[in-house]
């Protein structure tokens, strides 16, 4: 590789506008470190920017301050919305739409389009089915059902079911209270056994009819709310319900009673977001501040860098407000990425400027050399990173992430590429005039420092054994990528919950850092240990077909539950499901008149009507079980739902596959839905979108780098050389996900495509600097040595600041954010490591191949 070889094709005249190859640097350093008199073109955009930065710095600063004020207004006017939990990823998916359609079908007729549910868990280590506890349950039900403000439509508990066995006419909580209060112990035990047999008591699995005792009971509450009610409204109702429970003697929400519902779950997930931010973000800020202080070693430069970072955040938040994009868990990850890139840009500019100032250049000349050399490098980094972010636009699930991240990285380029250099020039001239002292103005990584002696390790390897090292690096990368293909994909409500150990660590913090109260861990323990089901413990088969009114409809429903998959809970040889058949059976057991109707239209005597089904449906909707029937069958008899509990040991994908098999096996039009199915759909979409985004980001990055280096330098091969370390870094990151047992999730799905942008950030700075140094020296090893000691020092400062400052996300309460923090830190570290170790050997190997085989002037690749 020679300087002559690096010139653009001779077909372009030297003074022609088409001679883009020399439009990068107007001045470069010579062998002695001083400015070279040779100019390599005069790009009009760079020339104009340089003129503004060096001649009118305060005008530039003022313009950016005005823009920041405008974006701040946008953030305040349009911002404020938040999204958290699973809904931000499931909304709009096909599976979620199917569930919504089902819910709308079951809200037809007289029922309002609105409502929510909650569960109250009651524990009693002696016996939750004792008469005193059953009476407390009914007192609680009476209070909430007679409180008009709570809008309770219904409440069902073991107590109400047992009372109806004692007195079928006891339809109110008050009447049921009297029925249990008057019952003898023997009558009560018989009613408990009968209620469990006919209706199934919602109690813990330690219950047996013979013992008539259990440790935990569940009270199901349904609220009737306006159609446009919000999550906050639902949560307020549920917290008010909890307060009523706390007022009942023997019930204590700090001891033996806990309420839970979707609204509370969402509220607590938002609370997790706040509790995480209150601890993690200040810690990240302190660490970033510390490492920036080490990197800048000057309070004025530090303040300027921090102002630029703050402006980047304000502009991005302002853009979100103007665009109407709500803040969510998924977008938390954007801001660490912007900080990482902003820190990198800032340290590079200040460090390169200091190199020129140390060599004797004036303030204006030093910044002109710096911005001329780095402006194009920053632009290449920005555009490739935009490509890696924008690749996420292909998936609706990560679209907001792609939009906000792409806009944010462009803002970062403008602020650090124009505002920060202008501010530096203005402040340094002011410092000269006012004799304000300077601190730590030497660049990082100079050859006299310890860092300057360590950084060239990759260059020394490239001099001794570049081929062997490059082959080893590629083999390790390929092996890591292959290993990483085994990464699991995971997504459910529990992915947002911290484990108890992490929560206990937070609880030891002093106020106001200590977290709030959370109920989901307690509820999760109840569900898994006492009820043997997960938080989302069932799947739903939604049948929407006019054939439901045919004679064989109920038999088909019954047949679909026979010989169920292992993922389902079973009752003998069939799935332990809740269907319209259960409602018919329970009402027949309680109502002799309805039982006679069922028997009349049951030709086989197995309790399943198979003639004149509409007559049976009419009798059911006219009975006391009308409300329960409406939960299983629409009043127009066009749709029904089958809820099947999932075995607690079953994997999510197994349960969803089983539900889809049941739906596909039915002759009627049936669809598998429910939260588990929705979550599995998100998992499948996550896997598909992450792979697609990675491929698109890679293709766009390759194309852009190849075209950019051919257009600017006449050497497209430089674009390919840039990508070798990037591919190794991405492969190492994929392998690390599996090694550290980090599943792919909607939060970290963009990390692989984004890691291409992060990797290019590091390699472009080194490659761009190498091109300039090689132009001045025409010696590959000497150019590499100067590059890694100069630009490598800035890269190291950027890496340490990012890894240590933003890696603190690993200590977040929310596991998904914790995992993203670890992946971000690893991604940046691998990008830094491979750029310093792999890039020099790649350059040397190509130089040797080109020297041995020559290059073709007809092809731009060489």
Secondary structure, DSSP 8 states (H G I E B T S, - for coil): --TTTTS--TTS-TTSTT-GGG-S-S--B-TTSSB-S------HHHHHHHHHHHH-HHHHHHHHHHHHHHHHHHHHHH---EE-STHHHHTT-HHHHHHHHHHHHTT-TTS-S--EEEEEEEE-SS-TTSHHHHHHHHHHHHHHHH-GGGTEEEEE-HHHHHHHHH-TT--SHHHHHHHHHH--HHHHHHHHHHHHHHT---B-TT-BTTTTB-SEEEEEEEE---TT--HHHHHHHHHHHHHHHHHSTT--TTTTEEEEEHHHHHHHHHHHHHHHHHHHHHHHHHHHHHHHHHHH-SHHHHHHHHHHHHHHHHHHHHHHHHHT--EEHHHHHHHHHHHHHHHHHHHHHHHHHHHHHHTT--HHHHHHHHHHHHHHHHHHHHHHHHHHHHGGGGSGGGHHHHHHHHHHHHHHHHIIIIIHHHHHHHHHHHHHHHT------S-TT-TTSHHHHHTTHHHHHHHHHHHHHHHHHHHHHHHHHHHHTT--B--SGGGGS--HHHHHHHHTS-TTTS-----HHHHHHIIIIIS---TT-EEEEEEE-GGGGSTTHHHHHHHHTBT--TTB-EETTEE-EE-HHHHHHHHHHH-HHHHHHHHHT-SSSSS---S-HHHHHHHHHTSTTHHHHHTTB-TTSSEEEEEEEB-TTS-HHHHHHHHHHHHHT-SS-EEEESHHHHHHHHHHHHHHHHHHHHHHHHHHHHHHHHHHHHHHHS-THHHHHHHHHHHHHHHHHHHHHHHTT--B-TTTTTHHHHHHHHHHHHHHHHHHHHHHHHHHH--HHHHHHHHHHHHHHHHHHHHHHHHHHHGGGGG-SSHHHHHHHHHHHHHHHHHHHHHHHHHHHHHHHHHHHHHHH---TT-TT-
